[in-house]
Every structure is written in structure tokens, then in C-alpha cells.
Amino acid sequence: MQWELIGSGAAILTMFGFVPQIIKIQKTKSVEDVSLHMLLQFALGMLLWLLYGIHIKDNILIISNAVSFVSLIMAIVLFFKYRN
């Protein structure tokens, strides 16, 4: 099996993993059940993976973690916008 296919599949799943949460926040205008600590932890993890991908020059890691990091930043912005 080609490991690039597995890596690409994992990248697609993780890149868009927070999109359903972002959509739910937008629709409900509520972040009552969303953990800011979790969002921050994941964002930091994605940023570190992005930096690692840049270091080893791995396009799959760079693209997937850049997209994931941006989606997490969007979720964090929405968290602060809709928090009570």
C-alpha cells in the first residue's frame, strides 16, 4: 500500500475535522458546550505539526496542518464572539 495515500486520507479527515463544530457554532451562535482549552491545545498542536512539516519539507503535513490551524483559529474567534 502506498503510504502517501494513507497520509493524504488522514490529512483530509483532519483538515476538515473542526468544520462541523464551526458550522454548529455559527448556526446556534452558542459555544456553551465548546472547550476553549481544547481549541487552544489543538491549535498549538497543529501549529507545531505545521512547523515540523516545514522543517522536514513534507507537503502533506504542511498543507493539512495549515488548513487545520486556520479552521481552529476560526473556531477560537467564534468562541470569543459568541461566549456569554
PDB file with SEQRES, HELIX, SHEET and CRYST1 records, atoms N, CA, C and O in Angstrom:
SEQRES   1 A   84  MET GLN TRP GLU LEU ILE GLY SER GLY ALA ALA ILE LEU          
SEQRES   2 A   84  THR MET PHE GLY PHE VAL PRO GLN ILE ILE LYS ILE GLN          
SEQRES   3 A   84  LYS THR LYS SER VAL GLU ASP VAL SER LEU HIS MET LEU          
SEQRES   4 A   84  LEU GLN PHE ALA LEU GLY MET LEU LEU TRP LEU LEU TYR          
SEQRES   5 A   84  GLY ILE HIS ILE LYS ASP ASN ILE LEU ILE ILE SER ASN          
SEQRES   6 A   84  ALA VAL SER PHE VAL SER LEU ILE MET ALA ILE VAL LEU          
SEQRES   7 A   84  PHE PHE LYS TYR ARG ASN                                      
HELIX    1 AA1 TRP A    3  MET A   15  1                                  13    
HELIX    2 AA2 VAL A   19  THR A   28  1                                  10    
HELIX    3 AA3 LEU A   36  ILE A   56  1                                  21    
HELIX    4 AA4 ASN A   59  TYR A   82  1                                  24    
CRYST1    1.000    1.000    1.000  90.00  90.00  90.00 P 1           1          
ATOM      1  N   MET A   1       0.852  -1.183   0.000  1.00  0.00           N  
ATOM      2  CA  MET A   1       0.000   0.000   0.000  1.00  0.00           C  
ATOM      3  C   MET A   1       0.892   1.239   0.000  1.00  0.00           C  
ATOM      4  O   MET A   1       1.959   1.251   0.613  1.00  0.00           O  
ATOM      5  N   GLN A   2       0.451   2.251  -0.677  1.00  0.00           N  
ATOM      6  CA  GLN A   2       1.234   3.474  -0.734  1.00  0.00           C  
ATOM      7  C   GLN A   2       0.930   4.355   0.472  1.00  0.00           C  
ATOM      8  O   GLN A   2      -0.214   4.746   0.701  1.00  0.00           O  
ATOM      9  N   TRP A   3       1.954   4.655   1.224  1.00  0.00           N  
ATOM     10  CA  TRP A   3       1.788   5.420   2.455  1.00  0.00           C  
ATOM     11  C   TRP A   3       1.357   6.854   2.189  1.00  0.00           C  
ATOM     12  O   TRP A   3       0.757   7.490   3.056  1.00  0.00           O  
ATOM     13  N   GLU A   4       1.655   7.371   1.003  1.00  0.00           N  
ATOM     14  CA  GLU A   4       1.201   8.720   0.669  1.00  0.00           C  
ATOM     15  C   GLU A   4      -0.324   8.786   0.617  1.00  0.00           C  
ATOM     16  O   GLU A   4      -0.914   9.803   0.984  1.00  0.00           O  
ATOM     17  N   LEU A   5      -0.960   7.714   0.165  1.00  0.00           N  
ATOM     18  CA  LEU A   5      -2.425   7.675   0.138  1.00  0.00           C  
ATOM     19  C   LEU A   5      -2.994   7.677   1.553  1.00  0.00           C  
ATOM     20  O   LEU A   5      -3.980   8.359   1.833  1.00  0.00           O  
ATOM     21  N   ILE A   6      -2.378   6.925   2.424  1.00  0.00           N  
ATOM     22  CA  ILE A   6      -2.819   6.905   3.821  1.00  0.00           C  
ATOM     23  C   ILE A   6      -2.613   8.280   4.443  1.00  0.00           C  
ATOM     24  O   ILE A   6      -3.501   8.793   5.125  1.00  0.00           O  
ATOM     25  N   GLY A   7      -1.456   8.876   4.214  1.00  0.00           N  
ATOM     26  CA  GLY A   7      -1.179  10.215   4.730  1.00  0.00           C  
ATOM     27  C   GLY A   7      -2.146  11.249   4.179  1.00  0.00           C  
ATOM     28  O   GLY A   7      -2.605  12.127   4.910  1.00  0.00           O  
ATOM     29  N   SER A   8      -2.456  11.149   2.900  1.00  0.00           N  
ATOM     30  CA  SER A   8      -3.402  12.088   2.283  1.00  0.00           C  
ATOM     31  C   SER A   8      -4.803  11.898   2.850  1.00  0.00           C  
ATOM     32  O   SER A   8      -5.502  12.879   3.103  1.00  0.00           O  
ATOM     33  N   GLY A   9      -5.218  10.666   3.051  1.00  0.00           N  
ATOM     34  CA  GLY A   9      -6.529  10.395   3.653  1.00  0.00           C  
ATOM     35  C   GLY A   9      -6.618  10.949   5.061  1.00  0.00           C  
ATOM     36  O   GLY A   9      -7.612  11.573   5.431  1.00  0.00           O  
ATOM     37  N   ALA A  10      -5.582  10.721   5.837  1.00  0.00           N  
ATOM     38  CA  ALA A  10      -5.549  11.261   7.202  1.00  0.00           C  
ATOM     39  C   ALA A  10      -5.571  12.782   7.171  1.00  0.00           C  
ATOM     40  O   ALA A  10      -6.239  13.415   7.989  1.00  0.00           O  
ATOM     41  N   ALA A  11      -4.847  13.365   6.235  1.00  0.00           N  
ATOM     42  CA  ALA A  11      -4.796  14.822   6.116  1.00  0.00           C  
ATOM     43  C   ALA A  11      -6.176  15.395   5.797  1.00  0.00           C  
ATOM     44  O   ALA A  11      -6.586  16.392   6.391  1.00  0.00           O  
ATOM     45  N   ILE A  12      -6.885  14.778   4.872  1.00  0.00           N  
ATOM     46  CA  ILE A  12      -8.221  15.264   4.505  1.00  0.00           C  
ATOM     47  C   ILE A  12      -9.167  15.191   5.698  1.00  0.00           C  
ATOM     48  O   ILE A  12      -9.921  16.130   5.954  1.00  0.00           O  
ATOM     49  N   LEU A  13      -9.126  14.084   6.424  1.00  0.00           N  
ATOM     50  CA  LEU A  13     -10.004  13.940   7.589  1.00  0.00           C  
ATOM     51  C   LEU A  13      -9.690  14.965   8.670  1.00  0.00           C  
ATOM     52  O   LEU A  13     -10.606  15.547   9.251  1.00  0.00           O  
ATOM     53  N   THR A  14      -8.417  15.194   8.946  1.00  0.00           N  
ATOM     54  CA  THR A  14      -8.073  16.136   9.997  1.00  0.00           C  
ATOM     55  C   THR A  14      -8.238  17.585   9.558  1.00  0.00           C  
ATOM     56  O   THR A  14      -8.573  18.444  10.374  1.00  0.00           O  
ATOM     57  N   MET A  15      -8.005  17.868   8.275  1.00  0.00           N  
ATOM     58  CA  MET A  15      -8.156  19.245   7.793  1.00  0.00           C  
ATOM     59  C   MET A  15      -9.564  19.764   8.031  1.00  0.00           C  
ATOM     60  O   MET A  15      -9.759  20.926   8.388  1.00  0.00           O  
ATOM     61  N   PHE A  16     -10.528  18.901   7.832  1.00  0.00           N  
ATOM     62  CA  PHE A  16     -11.911  19.336   7.922  1.00  0.00           C  
ATOM     63  C   PHE A  16     -12.616  18.825   9.170  1.00  0.00           C  
ATOM     64  O   PHE A  16     -13.843  18.870   9.256  1.00  0.00           O  
ATOM     65  N   GLY A  17     -11.848  18.341  10.131  1.00  0.00           N  
ATOM     66  CA  GLY A  17     -12.408  17.776  11.346  1.00  0.00           C  
ATOM     67  C   GLY A  17     -13.170  18.772  12.207  1.00  0.00           C  
ATOM     68  O   GLY A  17     -14.112  18.387  12.900  1.00  0.00           O  
ATOM     69  N   PHE A  18     -12.788  20.037  12.178  1.00  0.00           N  
ATOM     70  CA  PHE A  18     -13.454  21.027  13.020  1.00  0.00           C  
ATOM     71  C   PHE A  18     -14.528  21.810  12.270  1.00  0.00           C  
ATOM     72  O   PHE A  18     -15.206  22.649  12.864  1.00  0.00           O  
ATOM     73  N   VAL A  19     -14.691  21.550  10.984  1.00  0.00           N  
ATOM     74  CA  VAL A  19     -15.710  22.265  10.203  1.00  0.00           C  
ATOM     75  C   VAL A  19     -17.116  22.031  10.762  1.00  0.00           C  
ATOM     76  O   VAL A  19     -17.870  22.997  10.876  1.00  0.00           O  
ATOM     77  N   PRO A  20     -17.510  20.804  11.117  1.00  0.00           N  
ATOM     78  CA  PRO A  20     -18.855  20.628  11.699  1.00  0.00           C  
ATOM     79  C   PRO A  20     -19.055  21.442  12.984  1.00  0.00           C  
ATOM     80  O   PRO A  20     -20.147  21.957  13.226  1.00  0.00           O  
ATOM     81  N   GLN A  21     -18.019  21.556  13.795  1.00  0.00           N  
ATOM     82  CA  GLN A  21     -18.127  22.350  15.023  1.00  0.00           C  
ATOM     83  C   GLN A  21     -18.274  23.828  14.694  1.00  0.00           C  
ATOM     84  O   GLN A  21     -19.061  24.532  15.327  1.00  0.00           O  
ATOM     85  N   ILE A  22     -17.530  24.294  13.716  1.00  0.00           N  
ATOM     86  CA  ILE A  22     -17.621  25.698  13.291  1.00  0.00           C  
ATOM     87  C   ILE A  22     -19.013  25.997  12.757  1.00  0.00           C  
ATOM     88  O   ILE A  22     -19.589  27.039  13.068  1.00  0.00           O  
ATOM     89  N   ILE A  23     -19.553  25.094  11.960  1.00  0.00           N  
ATOM     90  CA  ILE A  23     -20.907  25.275  11.414  1.00  0.00           C  
ATOM     91  C   ILE A  23     -21.931  25.307  12.542  1.00  0.00           C  
ATOM     92  O   ILE A  23     -22.842  26.135  12.534  1.00  0.00           O  
ATOM     93  N   LYS A  24     -21.781  24.401  13.518  1.00  0.00           N  
ATOM     94  CA  LYS A  24     -22.719  24.375  14.643  1.00  0.00           C  
ATOM     95  C   LYS A  24     -22.652  25.669  15.450  1.00  0.00           C  
ATOM     96  O   LYS A  24     -23.685  26.209  15.847  1.00  0.00           O  
ATOM     97  N   ILE A  25     -21.454  26.160  15.691  1.00  0.00           N  
ATOM     98  CA  ILE A  25     -21.306  27.424  16.428  1.00  0.00           C  
ATOM     99  C   ILE A  25     -21.976  28.559  15.658  1.00  0.00           C  
ATOM    100  O   ILE A  25     -22.685  29.378  16.241  1.00  0.00           O  
ATOM    101  N   GLN A  26     -21.748  28.601  14.348  1.00  0.00           N  
ATOM    102  CA  GLN A  26     -22.343  29.647  13.517  1.00  0.00           C  
ATOM    103  C   GLN A  26     -23.869  29.578  13.551  1.00  0.00           C  
ATOM    104  O   GLN A  26     -24.535  30.604  13.689  1.00  0.00           O  
ATOM    105  N   LYS A  27     -24.417  28.380  13.425  1.00  0.00           N  
ATOM    106  CA  LYS A  27     -25.885  28.214  13.391  1.00  0.00           C  
ATOM    107  C   LYS A  27     -26.531  28.546  14.731  1.00  0.00           C  
ATOM    108  O   LYS A  27     -27.537  29.253  14.787  1.00  0.00           O  
ATOM    109  N   THR A  28     -25.948  28.033  15.802  1.00  0.00           N  
ATOM    110  CA  THR A  28     -26.565  28.200  17.121  1.00  0.00           C  
ATOM    111  C   THR A  28     -26.131  29.489  17.818  1.00  0.00           C  
ATOM    112  O   THR A  28     -26.762  29.930  18.779  1.00  0.00           O  
ATOM    113  N   LYS A  29     -25.056  30.083  17.326  1.00  0.00           N  
ATOM    114  CA  LYS A  29     -24.479  31.275  17.955  1.00  0.00           C  
ATOM    115  C   LYS A  29     -24.217  31.024  19.444  1.00  0.00           C  
ATOM    116  O   LYS A  29     -24.408  31.898  20.289  1.00  0.00           O  
ATOM    117  N   SER A  30     -23.776  29.804  19.729  1.00  0.00           N  
ATOM    118  CA  SER A  30     -23.512  29.394  21.098  1.00  0.00           C  
ATOM    119  C   SER A  30     -22.233  28.558  21.146  1.00  0.00           C  
ATOM    120  O   SER A  30     -21.976  27.736  20.267  1.00  0.00           O  
ATOM    121  N   VAL A  31     -21.447  28.786  22.183  1.00  0.00           N  
ATOM    122  CA  VAL A  31     -20.249  27.974  22.419  1.00  0.00           C  
ATOM    123  C   VAL A  31     -20.303  27.339  23.807  1.00  0.00           C  
ATOM    124  O   VAL A  31     -19.278  27.010  24.404  1.00  0.00           O  
ATOM    125  N   GLU A  32     -21.527  27.180  24.297  1.00  0.00           N  
ATOM    126  CA  GLU A  32     -21.736  26.677  25.657  1.00  0.00           C  
ATOM    127  C   GLU A  32     -21.047  25.336  25.899  1.00  0.00           C  
ATOM    128  O   GLU A  32     -20.479  25.122  26.970  1.00  0.00           O  
ATOM    129  N   ASP A  33     -21.089  24.434  24.925  1.00  0.00           N  
ATOM    130  CA  ASP A  33     -20.517  23.104  25.104  1.00  0.00           C  
ATOM    131  C   ASP A  33     -19.143  22.956  24.465  1.00  0.00           C  
ATOM    132  O   ASP A  33     -18.667  21.835  24.282  1.00  0.00           O  
ATOM    133  N   VAL A  34     -18.504  24.058  24.125  1.00  0.00           N  
ATOM    134  CA  VAL A  34     -17.197  24.016  23.469  1.00  0.00           C  
ATOM    135  C   VAL A  34     -16.127  24.405  24.484  1.00  0.00           C  
ATOM    136  O   VAL A  34     -16.269  25.393  25.204  1.00  0.00           O  
ATOM    137  N   SER A  35     -15.071  23.631  24.530  1.00  0.00           N  
ATOM    138  CA  SER A  35     -13.972  23.897  25.457  1.00  0.00           C  
ATOM    139  C   SER A  35     -12.910  24.767  24.785  1.00  0.00           C  
ATOM    140  O   SER A  35     -12.311  24.373  23.784  1.00  0.00           O  
ATOM    141  N   LEU A  36     -12.688  25.948  25.346  1.00  0.00           N  
ATOM    142  CA  LEU A  36     -11.639  26.822  24.819  1.00  0.00           C  
ATOM    143  C   LEU A  36     -10.272  26.165  24.973  1.00  0.00           C  
ATOM    144  O   LEU A  36      -9.427  26.270  24.084  1.00  0.00           O  
ATOM    145  N   HIS A  37     -10.052  25.486  26.099  1.00  0.00           N  
ATOM    146  CA  HIS A  37      -8.765  24.816  26.318  1.00  0.00           C  
ATOM    147  C   HIS A  37      -8.495  23.771  25.240  1.00  0.00           C  
ATOM    148  O   HIS A  37      -7.364  23.636  24.773  1.00  0.00           O  
ATOM    149  N   MET A  38      -9.521  23.039  24.847  1.00  0.00           N  
ATOM    150  CA  MET A  38      -9.362  22.039  23.797  1.00  0.00           C  
ATOM    151  C   MET A  38      -9.002  22.713  22.478  1.00  0.00           C  
ATOM    152  O   MET A  38      -8.099  22.257  21.778  1.00  0.00           O  
ATOM    153  N   LEU A  39      -9.703  23.797  22.131  1.00  0.00           N  
ATOM    154  CA  LEU A  39      -9.412  24.505  20.884  1.00  0.00           C  
ATOM    155  C   LEU A  39      -7.981  25.036  20.875  1.00  0.00           C  
ATOM    156  O   LEU A  39      -7.272  24.913  19.876  1.00  0.00           O  
ATOM    157  N   LEU A  40      -7.563  25.627  21.990  1.00  0.00           N  
ATOM    158  CA  LEU A  40      -6.207  26.168  22.078  1.00  0.00           C  
ATOM    159  C   LEU A  40      -5.159  25.063  22.008  1.00  0.00           C  
ATOM    160  O   LEU A  40      -4.128  25.219  21.353  1.00  0.00           O  
ATOM    161  N   GLN A  41      -5.421  23.952  22.681  1.00  0.00           N  
ATOM    162  CA  GLN A  41      -4.485  22.831  22.668  1.00  0.00           C  
ATOM    163  C   GLN A  41      -4.343  22.268  21.256  1.00  0.00           C  
ATOM    164  O   GLN A  41      -3.229  22.017  20.797  1.00  0.00           O  
ATOM    165  N   PHE A  42      -5.458  22.070  20.571  1.00  0.00           N  
ATOM    166  CA  PHE A  42      -5.403  21.557  19.202  1.00  0.00           C  
ATOM    167  C   PHE A  42      -4.720  22.553  18.269  1.00  0.00           C  
ATOM    168  O   PHE A  42      -3.937  22.155  17.407  1.00  0.00           O  
ATOM    169  N   ALA A  43      -5.010  23.845  18.435  1.00  0.00           N  
ATOM    170  CA  ALA A  43      -4.380  24.857  17.583  1.00  0.00           C  
ATOM    171  C   ALA A  43      -2.865  24.853  17.774  1.00  0.00           C  
ATOM    172  O   ALA A  43      -2.114  24.918  16.800  1.00  0.00           O  
ATOM    173  N   LEU A  44      -2.420  24.777  19.016  1.00  0.00           N  
ATOM    174  CA  LEU A  44      -0.986  24.720  19.276  1.00  0.00           C  
ATOM    175  C   LEU A  44      -0.381  23.450  18.679  1.00  0.00           C  
ATOM    176  O   LEU A  44       0.697  23.492  18.086  1.00  0.00           O  
ATOM    177  N   GLY A  45      -1.069  22.331  18.836  1.00  0.00           N  
ATOM    178  CA  GLY A  45      -0.590  21.074  18.253  1.00  0.00           C  
ATOM    179  C   GLY A  45      -0.492  21.156  16.736  1.00  0.00           C  
ATOM    180  O   GLY A  45       0.487  20.693  16.151  1.00  0.00           O  
ATOM    181  N   MET A  46      -1.502  21.743  16.094  1.00  0.00           N  
ATOM    182  CA  MET A  46      -1.468  21.888  14.633  1.00  0.00           C  
ATOM    183  C   MET A  46      -0.343  22.821  14.204  1.00  0.00           C  
ATOM    184  O   MET A  46       0.320  22.579  13.196  1.00  0.00           O  
ATOM    185  N   LEU A  47      -0.129  23.887  14.970  1.00  0.00           N  
ATOM    186  CA  LEU A  47       0.964  24.807  14.653  1.00  0.00           C  
ATOM    187  C   LEU A  47       2.313  24.097  14.752  1.00  0.00           C  
ATOM    188  O   LEU A  47       3.181  24.282  13.898  1.00  0.00           O  
ATOM    189  N   LEU A  48       2.485  23.287  15.793  1.00  0.00           N  
ATOM    190  CA  LEU A  48       3.745  22.551  15.943  1.00  0.00           C  
ATOM    191  C   LEU A  48       3.931  21.531  14.821  1.00  0.00           C  
ATOM    192  O   LEU A  48       5.037  21.369  14.307  1.00  0.00           O  
ATOM    193  N   TRP A  49       2.840  20.834  14.438  1.00  0.00           N  
ATOM    194  CA  TRP A  49       2.925  19.895  13.312  1.00  0.00           C  
ATOM    195  C   TRP A  49       3.261  20.640  12.017  1.00  0.00           C  
ATOM    196  O   TRP A  49       4.031  20.146  11.192  1.00  0.00           O  
ATOM    197  N   LEU A  50       2.680  21.826  11.845  1.00  0.00           N  
ATOM    198  CA  LEU A  50       2.970  22.641  10.668  1.00  0.00           C  
ATOM    199  C   LEU A  50       4.453  23.009  10.631  1.00  0.00           C  
ATOM    200  O   LEU A  50       5.106  22.871   9.597  1.00  0.00           O  
ATOM    201  N   LEU A  51       4.978  23.476  11.756  1.00  0.00           N  
ATOM    202  CA  LEU A  51       6.397  23.825  11.816  1.00  0.00           C  
ATOM    203  C   LEU A  51       7.281  22.607  11.541  1.00  0.00           C  
ATOM    204  O   LEU A  51       8.295  22.713  10.850  1.00  0.00           O  
ATOM    205  N   TYR A  52       6.894  21.459  12.081  1.00  0.00           N  
ATOM    206  CA  TYR A  52       7.647  20.229  11.825  1.00  0.00           C  
ATOM    207  C   TYR A  52       7.590  19.866  10.337  1.00  0.00           C  
ATOM    208  O   TYR A  52       8.604  19.494   9.747  1.00  0.00           O  
ATOM    209  N   GLY A  53       6.405  19.976   9.736  1.00  0.00           N  
ATOM    210  CA  GLY A  53       6.270  19.688   8.306  1.00  0.00           C  
ATOM    211  C   GLY A  53       7.129  20.606   7.457  1.00  0.00           C  
ATOM    212  O   GLY A  53       7.730  20.175   6.473  1.00  0.00           O  
ATOM    213  N   ILE A  54       7.186  21.876   7.842  1.00  0.00           N  
ATOM    214  CA  ILE A  54       8.054  22.822   7.128  1.00  0.00           C  
ATOM    215  C   ILE A  54       9.509  22.413   7.278  1.00  0.00           C  
ATOM    216  O   ILE A  54      10.275  22.445   6.315  1.00  0.00           O  
ATOM    217  N   HIS A  55       9.883  22.032   8.483  1.00  0.00           N  
ATOM    218  CA  HIS A  55      11.265  21.623   8.754  1.00  0.00           C  
ATOM    219  C   HIS A  55      11.685  20.427   7.901  1.00  0.00           C  
ATOM    220  O   HIS A  55      12.786  20.411   7.350  1.00  0.00           O  
ATOM    221  N   ILE A  56      10.806  19.426   7.791  1.00  0.00           N  
ATOM    222  CA  ILE A  56      11.174  18.226   7.020  1.00  0.00           C  
ATOM    223  C   ILE A  56      10.718  18.314   5.561  1.00  0.00           C  
ATOM    224  O   ILE A  56      10.911  17.380   4.782  1.00  0.00           O  
ATOM    225  N   LYS A  57      10.111  19.448   5.205  1.00  0.00           N  
ATOM    226  CA  LYS A  57       9.673  19.705   3.831  1.00  0.00           C  
ATOM    227  C   LYS A  57       8.679  18.646   3.331  1.00  0.00           C  
ATOM    228  O   LYS A  57       8.831  18.100   2.238  1.00  0.00           O  
ATOM    229  N   ASP A  58       7.664  18.371   4.150  1.00  0.00           N  
ATOM    230  CA  ASP A  58       6.634  17.395   3.816  1.00  0.00           C  
ATOM    231  C   ASP A  58       5.346  18.143   3.471  1.00  0.00           C  
ATOM    232  O   ASP A  58       4.676  18.690   4.347  1.00  0.00           O  
ATOM    233  N   ASN A  59       5.013  18.155   2.177  1.00  0.00           N  
ATOM    234  CA  ASN A  59       3.850  18.929   1.723  1.00  0.00           C  
ATOM    235  C   ASN A  59       2.536  18.474   2.335  1.00  0.00           C  
ATOM    236  O   ASN A  59       1.663  19.298   2.606  1.00  0.00           O  
ATOM    237  N   ILE A  60       2.385  17.180   2.555  1.00  0.00           N  
ATOM    238  CA  ILE A  60       1.145  16.685   3.169  1.00  0.00           C  
ATOM    239  C   ILE A  60       0.993  17.274   4.571  1.00  0.00           C  
ATOM    240  O   ILE A  60      -0.085  17.751   4.926  1.00  0.00           O  
ATOM    241  N   LEU A  61       2.042  17.248   5.355  1.00  0.00           N  
ATOM    242  CA  LEU A  61       1.985  17.815   6.705  1.00  0.00           C  
ATOM    243  C   LEU A  61       1.784  19.324   6.667  1.00  0.00           C  
ATOM    244  O   LEU A  61       1.027  19.871   7.469  1.00  0.00           O  
ATOM    245  N   ILE A  62       2.448  19.987   5.753  1.00  0.00           N  
ATOM    246  CA  ILE A  62       2.346  21.442   5.673  1.00  0.00           C  
ATOM    247  C   ILE A  62       0.932  21.868   5.324  1.00  0.00           C  
ATOM    248  O   ILE A  62       0.346  22.697   6.020  1.00  0.00           O  
ATOM    249  N   ILE A  63       0.383  21.321   4.266  1.00  0.00           N  
ATOM    250  CA  ILE A  63      -0.950  21.743   3.804  1.00  0.00           C  
ATOM    251  C   ILE A  63      -2.031  21.354   4.804  1.00  0.00           C  
ATOM    252  O   ILE A  63      -2.871  22.175   5.170  1.00  0.00           O  
ATOM    253  N   SER A  64      -2.008  20.114   5.238  1.00  0.00           N  
ATOM    254  CA  SER A  64      -3.083  19.665   6.131  1.00  0.00           C  
ATOM    255  C   SER A  64      -3.070  20.413   7.461  1.00  0.00           C  
ATOM    256  O   SER A  64      -4.125  20.780   7.978  1.00  0.00           O  
ATOM    257  N   ASN A  65      -1.901  20.638   8.005  1.00  0.00           N  
ATOM    258  CA  ASN A  65      -1.841  21.323   9.289  1.00  0.00           C  
ATOM    259  C   ASN A  65      -2.065  22.821   9.160  1.00  0.00           C  
ATOM    260  O   ASN A  65      -2.553  23.449  10.099  1.00  0.00           O  
ATOM    261  N   ALA A  66      -1.723  23.403   8.030  1.00  0.00           N  
ATOM    262  CA  ALA A  66      -2.024  24.815   7.805  1.00  0.00           C  
ATOM    263  C   ALA A  66      -3.538  25.017   7.728  1.00  0.00           C  
ATOM    264  O   ALA A  66      -4.073  25.940   8.343  1.00  0.00           O  
ATOM    265  N   VAL A  67      -4.226  24.160   6.977  1.00  0.00           N  
ATOM    266  CA  VAL A  67      -5.689  24.259   6.867  1.00  0.00           C  
ATOM    267  C   VAL A  67      -6.339  23.990   8.221  1.00  0.00           C  
ATOM    268  O   VAL A  67      -7.262  24.700   8.619  1.00  0.00           O  
ATOM    269  N   SER A  68      -5.864  22.977   8.922  1.00  0.00           N  
ATOM    270  CA  SER A  68      -6.407  22.661  10.246  1.00  0.00           C  
ATOM    271  C   SER A  68      -6.190  23.808  11.220  1.00  0.00           C  
ATOM    272  O   SER A  68      -7.091  24.147  11.987  1.00  0.00           O  
ATOM    273  N   PHE A  69      -5.014  24.405  11.197  1.00  0.00           N  
ATOM    274  CA  PHE A  69      -4.703  25.519  12.087  1.00  0.00           C  
ATOM    275  C   PHE A  69      -5.629  26.702  11.804  1.00  0.00           C  
ATOM    276  O   PHE A  69      -6.136  27.328  12.736  1.00  0.00           O  
ATOM    277  N   VAL A  70      -5.853  27.010  10.530  1.00  0.00           N  
ATOM    278  CA  VAL A  70      -6.745  28.117  10.169  1.00  0.00           C  
ATOM    279  C   VAL A  70      -8.167  27.832  10.639  1.00  0.00           C  
ATOM    280  O   VAL A  70      -8.837  28.728  11.152  1.00  0.00           O  
ATOM    281  N   SER A  71      -8.637  26.591  10.470  1.00  0.00           N  
ATOM    282  CA  SER A  71     -10.001  26.274  10.911  1.00  0.00           C  
ATOM    283  C   SER A  71     -10.115  26.369  12.432  1.00  0.00           C  
ATOM    284  O   SER A  71     -11.154  26.784  12.947  1.00  0.00           O  
ATOM    285  N   LEU A  72      -9.077  25.996  13.144  1.00  0.00           N  
ATOM    286  CA  LEU A  72      -9.099  26.127  14.601  1.00  0.00           C  
ATOM    287  C   LEU A  72      -9.073  27.593  15.024  1.00  0.00           C  
ATOM    288  O   LEU A  72      -9.733  27.964  15.995  1.00  0.00           O  
ATOM    289  N   ILE A  73      -8.327  28.423  14.315  1.00  0.00           N  
ATOM    290  CA  ILE A  73      -8.322  29.858  14.613  1.00  0.00           C  
ATOM    291  C   ILE A  73      -9.720  30.427  14.389  1.00  0.00           C  
ATOM    292  O   ILE A  73     -10.188  31.254  15.172  1.00  0.00           O  
ATOM    293  N   MET A  74     -10.392  29.985  13.319  1.00  0.00           N  
ATOM    294  CA  MET A  74     -11.773  30.420  13.072  1.00  0.00           C  
ATOM    295  C   MET A  74     -12.673  30.013  14.234  1.00  0.00           C  
ATOM    296  O   MET A  74     -13.498  30.806  14.688  1.00  0.00           O  
ATOM    297  N   ALA A  75     -12.519  28.786  14.716  1.00  0.00           N  
ATOM    298  CA  ALA A  75     -13.332  28.312  15.842  1.00  0.00           C  
ATOM    299  C   ALA A  75     -13.039  29.132  17.102  1.00  0.00           C  
ATOM    300  O   ALA A  75     -13.957  29.444  17.860  1.00  0.00           O  
ATOM    301  N   ILE A  76     -11.784  29.478  17.330  1.00  0.00           N  
ATOM    302  CA  ILE A  76     -11.422  30.276  18.505  1.00  0.00           C  
ATOM    303  C   ILE A  76     -12.010  31.680  18.405  1.00  0.00           C  
ATOM    304  O   ILE A  76     -12.507  32.219  19.393  1.00  0.00           O  
ATOM    305  N   VAL A  77     -11.953  32.268  17.217  1.00  0.00           N  
ATOM    306  CA  VAL A  77     -12.556  33.593  17.011  1.00  0.00           C  
ATOM    307  C   VAL A  77     -14.055  33.527  17.291  1.00  0.00           C  
ATOM    308  O   VAL A  77     -14.601  34.398  17.968  1.00  0.00           O  
ATOM    309  N   LEU A  78     -14.720  32.495  16.772  1.00  0.00           N  
ATOM    310  CA  LEU A  78     -16.157  32.336  17.022  1.00  0.00           C  
ATOM    311  C   LEU A  78     -16.435  32.103  18.500  1.00  0.00           C  
ATOM    312  O   LEU A  78     -17.447  32.567  19.025  1.00  0.00           O  
ATOM    313  N   PHE A  79     -15.539  31.386  19.170  1.00  0.00           N  
ATOM    314  CA  PHE A  79     -15.712  31.155  20.605  1.00  0.00           C  
ATOM    315  C   PHE A  79     -15.791  32.490  21.339  1.00  0.00           C  
ATOM    316  O   PHE A  79     -16.691  32.703  22.151  1.00  0.00           O  
ATOM    317  N   PHE A  80     -14.860  33.379  21.058  1.00  0.00           N  
ATOM    318  CA  PHE A  80     -14.845  34.672  21.735  1.00  0.00           C  
ATOM    319  C   PHE A  80     -16.010  35.561  21.290  1.00  0.00           C  
ATOM    320  O   PHE A  80     -16.505  36.381  22.064  1.00  0.00           O  
ATOM    321  N   LYS A  81     -16.438  35.394  20.053  1.00  0.00           N  
ATOM    322  CA  LYS A  81     -17.573  36.182  19.554  1.00  0.00           C  
ATOM    323  C   LYS A  81     -18.874  35.792  20.236  1.00  0.00           C  
ATOM    324  O   LYS A  81     -19.685  36.659  20.558  1.00  0.00           O  
ATOM    325  N   TYR A  82     -19.084  34.498  20.462  1.00  0.00           N  
ATOM    326  CA  TYR A  82     -20.360  34.010  20.969  1.00  0.00           C  
ATOM    327  C   TYR A  82     -20.349  33.571  22.431  1.00  0.00           C  
ATOM    328  O   TYR A  82     -21.350  33.046  22.919  1.00  0.00           O  
ATOM    329  N   ARG A  83     -19.251  33.771  23.131  1.00  0.00           N  
ATOM    330  CA  ARG A  83     -19.253  33.362  24.551  1.00  0.00           C  
ATOM    331  C   ARG A  83     -20.175  34.280  25.343  1.00  0.00           C  
ATOM    332  O   ARG A  83     -20.401  35.430  24.968  1.00  0.00           O  
ATOM    333  N   ASN A  84     -20.690  33.763  26.421  1.00  0.00           N  
ATOM    334  CA  ASN A  84     -21.621  34.555  27.237  1.00  0.00           C  
ATOM    335  C   ASN A  84     -20.891  35.461  28.188  1.00  0.00           C  
ATOM    336  O   ASN A  84     -21.522  36.196  28.948  1.00  0.00           O  
TER     337      ASN A  84                                                      
END                                                                             
